[in-house]
Amino acid sequence: MIKRKLLAVSLFALSMGTQLLSAQTHNISVDVKKPGSPIQKTMYGIFFEDINYGADGGLYAEMVKNRSFDFPQSLLGWTTFGNVEVLKDGPFANNPNYVRLSYPGHDAKQTGLDNEGFFGVGVKQNAEYRFSVWARSADGAGSIRIELIDPESNVFASQKLAIDSKEWKKYQLVVKSSKTEAKARLRIFLTSKNAVDMDHVSLFPVDSWKGRENGLRKDLAQALYDLHPGIFRFPGGCIVEGTDLNTRYQWKNSVGPVENRKLNEDRWQYTFSNRFFPDYFQTYGMGFFELFQLSEDIGAEPLPVISCGLSCQFQNWDSKAHVAVNELQPYIQDALDLIEFANGDVTTKWGKLRADMGHPAPFNLKMMAVGNEQWGTLYPERVEPFIKAIRAKYPDFKIIGTSGPSPDGKDFDFGWSEMKRLKADLVDEHYYKDPQWFLANANRYDKYDRKGPKVFAGEYACHPKNRKNNFEAALCEAAFMTGFERNADVVYQCTYAPLFSHIQGWQWKPDLIWFDNLRSVRSVNYYVQQLYGQNVGTNVLTTVENKLPLEGLDGIYASSALDKNKNEIILKIANTSDVVKKASYTFNGLKASERKATQTVLKSDNPDLENTLDNPTAVVPTVKEIAVSGNKLDVELAPKSFSVYVIKL
Ligand code: AHR
């Protein structure tokens, strides 16, 4: 009998292998009375780039692809029938194409066209959609019919629109969808004998983020807001540089009336031949104005990145592919004008444009990155004149330089030494590395020079072998980020990358938020970012075991912060081991008393688990109230877990 019991106990222990309890208790002391370096409000942020259909087809809520007929193949995304011509003398100089729908030659025939959207047009039952079009009819009496059709060609929404002017004019109507359909098409029929000309054909959900026309997809913008980001880096990434200089991101093309914003190809269209998307363009419908506005909406400092005159160095080895140093003036002027656009008085040229677009108050821009991921001697010689010109006009403005695409090596060291020489305020570092690297580098910033420029970890993500957004990657990021917090005197801001990805249109993974035309899912990695973003604190608290920081000791990574404003202590601790760990915190300098606290835990016993559109809550944080008595807190850390404790003082 006893033997059988023993066998049962040992079988249970085996089956609960991941629940084994470590005999050792980690005695962690936190110095509460000696708040350390301030933690910047900008510390945890987000980085938006139009990759993976992040803008058009993603956050930007426009549902019509090639709405102005100005893609190089002017009818890409459209299917025409009957008598349709493309003409090139439309009302918008930068997007000159438009279509003419004319009588098909027989009453029984039809003229019209339909649009495939971005991997379909996604509509929801009973939701309203705003259709708009610039149109004219030669004799001032034309008409069209708008329909939503499903993949079997069933019509499930329909409305008529009279075109009553010979002059170009904007028309709009609201159509209600009678069903939910992820892969609908927008179809337009000519319903008059008279011809109708159409340009800028557009369809937006009425229920957009903050109800704005030309707005953003609500669920995706809400996901950004919920991260509590301190900083918002945009618009890239490689798209800032362009595959060549012609296709670099030019912010001036992204502002002003939306119909006249000049189309640009998206460099991610053809970056990977196995993920080739010939229909990937940037309409700039969500341009710099909308991106500044979004920063404001989500409470983050805007951080634009501008071209330094280098096209993507991965694809341009010939120095002639870049702007010569003595020809940089227009690029430098773009940088100065951008500051005027964001902050300038409404009487200035660019400040007035901002006001005309609906935002007379300044956006309070404080910093800018010059160049994205540049390296070698080409970079410092180009960034130097930018720094001089910007500092001459705006002495307090912060300039971020780059250290290239790798977190170490010859180019990285050279980049950093040059940024020190040029006195850049911050240096942007990028790293996409495996889980082991992330764990081994949690102490990376302990060794950094405290007197030089500050660090902006502008692009990072843990890449497991299968490049999934799995729990393993998220836990390694959580552990690594304790090193950001512990070193808040040198690390001023960080942004995971990339941010968004369309489930059908991705080029790069892992990504923080995935979506299709109707749904979105927050990855496990998202929840790590959110736990940091929601629990920033104001000052670092020294957190040690036997006088040593916990940066991998026995699989434990920990940091702590004080929030002077909320009067809270925030403890972050990752247990990357396979066993339960006991930790006993002592808060030096804290009076013994009863206190309320919350414990938030993100954990999984399956390292490969990820949140998906069909199972969006596979791994999400769980929160519970706990009580802290005295100046001690004893906790048990589940195997493979990240925990955040917030103690009210
Ligand atoms: O985040 C994806 C890409 O990675 C960025 O565009 C680029 O800066 C980096 O190489």
Residues whose N, C-alpha, C, O or C-beta is under 5 A from the ligand:
A	BS01	AHR	G237 C238 I239 E373 A497 P498
